[in-house]
């Protein structure tokens, strides 16, 4: 393929437009699409690096049955036969699908149709359950439908943006950039961040509320009471268009400012400031994400937020409303086609007999699921206890990403039949598969995705399918036909999209929010050319950008519901054994379990190994030093992580990112620690509040390695491997010294017979350094120290593959660049590989603004995701100089 292809980024729910241009040498140039209304040409660091993640070296390229290569026919026959056997012997609820927000809408639609309409079970759930199910449940309780009321433009039109449980700067960077640009253009726009951690997003805030973990309901109940008390109530809107206010206020009674402050751990002055700001500002948008949703009270948190917007009538109009920002590129598309176990397609409900009849009739299905299926956590509990006999996992890695991840591994190990469709051959989940099916990856697959503002965009192929890889929808359609089902004879994704659009309009006539009937007869050429559009787009009626300003909701009586959300203290209490609360989340340059982002050195340079953030006071109590290793343990599992001591972290809590798996590091799956507690309404796991203990790992030695070839590190107590320019970098550690350090080097990097190995040893101080040369070029270097290795990592990486003379070799073993090669320091700007030392030097030389640093070093001038960090470094330099 050649030319420029307009497609959509496969990462977060912002849904950025991408221009992909394959080159003659096999590379793909990536740029932001200036005409896409989600990003207008902006891309974050992950999106900018997409062209570097397309290699086939780790791809699954052919079907496998029992670990042996198979034909598609034999593999699909086997899958159909085993699923049919399980259904015939144990009933339809003995089988399940676990799918993913990485699927395209057309893939999701095929899976949902097969499971709910033809197998006849509700047992299809998605990893999107882990990121936004509480938002879905809260919307349905309040609005009668899973409807996001507003648009991205509202963030730019608001006078106050409240960010709750959302590190927007790192998790939805382009949306954050739009907000930052709006604030720069209009400084009167106020931003409030509500988060236990002081994140990069907080740098933009006029007010940061470091709330006690899990106390969001208390804060917004207090706000509701305050708004009513100061008469900031839209009386006409509430009277004409809502129900339940009396009950909601009664549930929040007693939440005055001082009580709210006590429950939330905030200063009363902070609480009063926030309440007054919200009350005095008409155009308010409240953006919330995983910090709200991933909670045992997540649905109540959502409704407590929505209650405040309903009370003031601040919903559905420009610059105002509650706004759920989803985590995955197609979490919304999955919701539209019934990808959750408690939904039917086209935003219809399993529990509604009329909806079931509509869907069954439209599909001409032999049966229809009559009750909700098992949600993600309970689904894997059913796998473990034997209720599920056959499971098909698509485009996700639950052994790394679900809570109680070790329990998930045990469940898959016990399951009689496991199918995994994926693009990667080796994941923590694929090792449990009886059948592996190679799927199309981003750049190869074709379909649609929906972003957080209900905007449907095309993901288009610009690369050929490699090996024997096939689209996910095709795999499911082929299995459906082999199971004897009609209705799956689509000739491509356009045919599925037409059916999906037609179902959205079927029996609708404005009664349901999701309607894209205007596209029910789109032809293949029209589908190929489909421009991004926002739903609803009903046939014969005008489209609309926002919902609910007219007071029309999708409940039985057409009124919105205030939902009573009584404050309950978090159930997960710390104990003497587990004295800390574990909060989990993401980092700026990584995505999910790193199967894509972990392939490029540009994205692993910011954080190259798994870590845990600890407050300085807690670090002192625990005897932890900077860069120590620590065991983090819960009642469910443990992880071994690098210690990052920072005041950004709240005392009494620790934070660890979710991305690292057994493919990149030892004992790094943070979700193995997370308790499988869920919100009782939404079934979403509480991923941010597990009690844990933290203790120092007594390492006898630490090592840092650079190597042209991937090193053999799996025998060490601790290891973490990441790509770097010219090869790989690794951090290693052990509790006991090896018998022979030189022998350890040869085990790590397997040097050729002609290799030269230079060594420096200071046995008295436990320091050992080795450099391996082949043909005069550096192919590996290993530095050993009794504590965390202090060396110029960036400088050492830059020497890999170079031909070095005698003096340079000595400087290499010294581990310092000196005058001949300054160390850039830890990378801050991934786009241009600019490190902290370079930024500090520029600031000391007079670059006293972020733009001035950008003019000197280019840092922060591409995706902008690092601008807040650059600002912190500049401020630190100014403070040090003033001191």
Secondary structure, 3 states (H helix, E strand, C coil): CCCEEEEECCCCCCCCEEEEEECCCCCEEEEECCCCCCCCCCCCHHHHCHHHHCCCCCECCCCEECCEECCHHHHHHHHHHHHHHHHHHHCHHHEEEEECCCCCHHHHHHHHHHHHHHHCCCCEEECCHHHHHHHHHHHHHHHCCCCCCCCCHHHHHCCEEEEECCCHHHHCHHHHHHHHHHHHHCCCCEEEEECCCCCHHHHHCCEEECCCCCCHHHHHHHHHHHHHHCCCCCHHHHHHHEECHHHHHHHCCCCCHHHHHHHHCCCHHHHHHHHHHHHHCCCEEEEECHHHHCCCCHHHHHHHHHHHHHHHCCCCCCCCEEEECCCCCCHHHHHHCCCCCCEEHHHEECCCHHHHHHHHHHHCCCCCCCCCCCCHHHHHHHHHCCCCCEEEEECCCHHHHCCCHHHHHHHHHHCCEEEEEECECCCCCHHHCCEEEEECCCCCCCEEEECCCCEEEEECCCCCCCCCCECHHHHHHHHHHHCCCCCCCCCCHHHHHHHHHHHHHCCCCCCCCCCCHHHCCCCHHHHHCCCCEECCCCCCCCCCCCCCCCCCCCCCCCCEECCCCCCCCCCCCCCCCCCEEEEEECCCCCCCCCCCHHHCHHHHCCCCCCEEEECHHHHHHHCCCCCCEEEEECCCCEEEEEEEECCCCCCCEEEEECCCCCCCECCCCHHHCCCCCECCCCCCECCCCEEEEEEECCCCEEEEEEECCCCCCCCCCEEEEEEECCEEEEEEEECCCCCCHHHHHHHHHCCCCCCEEEEEEEHHHCEEEEEEEECCEEEEEEEEECCCCCCCHHHHHHHCCCECCHHHHHHHHHCCCHHHCCCCCCEEECCCCEEHHHHHHHHHCCCCCHHHHHHHHCCCCCCCCCHHHHHHHHHHHHHHHHC
